[in-house]
C-alpha cells in the first residue's frame, strides 16, 4: 500500500472516532433498560491511561538506549492499551452518559481548562499516533522520528491528564 492510501485510512478512522465520541459527549442519552453495570469502567479507564503513560515513558527510555525491539513493544503496547481504553470509554458513555463535575470554587476553572486541553489533544493524538506507528513499522525512520518528537509528549500529556481528570471527577 502507498503512503497516500494508508494516510487516507488514518484520516477516515480519526474522523470516525471523533464523530462517535462527539455524539456520545454532546447529549446522547445513556442506554435505558441495560443490565450492564458500567460503574467500574471509569476506574478501569484511569488504570488504562496510567498504563499507557508508563509504557510510553518506558518506550522513550528504550529508544534512548537504542533498544528498538523493546521500544517497539512498549509503543505497540501503549497503542493497544489506548485502543482498549477507547472501547471502554465508548461503552461507559453509551451506558452511563456523562458525569457532571461537582467541585466548587477555585478548582472548577482548573478542572475545565485541564479537561478542555485533554479533549482537544486527545482528538489530535489519534491521527498523530496512527501515523507515527505506521512510519515506524514501515521503516520510515527519519519521518517516524520527526513526528514522534511531537506525538510522544502529546500522547503522554493525554494519558496523564486522563488520570488527573478521573481523579478530580470521581475523588475530589
C-alpha positions, 0 to 999 in steps of 0.5 A, a space after each residue: 500500500 502507498 503512503 497516500 492510501 494508508 494516510 487516507 485510512 488514518 484520516 477516515 478512522 480519526 474522523 470516525 472516532 471523533 464523530 462517535 465520541 462527539 455524539 456520545 459527549 454532546 447529549 446522547 442519552 445513556 442506554 435505558 433498560 441495560 443490565 450492564 453495570 458500567 460503574 467500574 469502567 471509569 476506574 478501569 479507564 484511569 488504570 488504562 491511561 496510567 498504563 499507557 503513560 508508563 509504557 510510553 515513558 518506558 518506550 522513550 527510555 528504550 529508544 534512548 538506549 537504542 533498544 528498538 525491539 523493546 521500544 517497539 513493544 512498549 509503543 505497540 503496547 501503549 497503542 493497544 492499551 489506548 485502543 482498549 481504553 477507547 472501547 471502554 470509554 465508548 461503552 461507559 458513555 453509551 451506558 452511563 452518559 456523562 458525569 457532571 463535575 461537582 467541585 466548587 470554587 477555585 478548582 472548577 476553572 482548573 478542572 475545565 481548562 485541564 479537561 478542555 486541553 485533554 479533549 482537544 489533544 486527545 482528538 489530535 493524538 489519534 491521527 498523530 499516533 496512527 501515523 507515527 506507528 505506521 512510519 515506524 513499522 514501515 521503516 520510515 525512520 527519519 519521518 517516524 522520528 520527526 513526528 514522534 518528537 511531537 506525538 510522544 509528549 502529546 500522547 503522554 500529556 493525554 494519558 496523564 491528564 486522563 488520570 488527573 481528570 478521573 481523579 478530580 471527577 470521581 475523588 475530589 
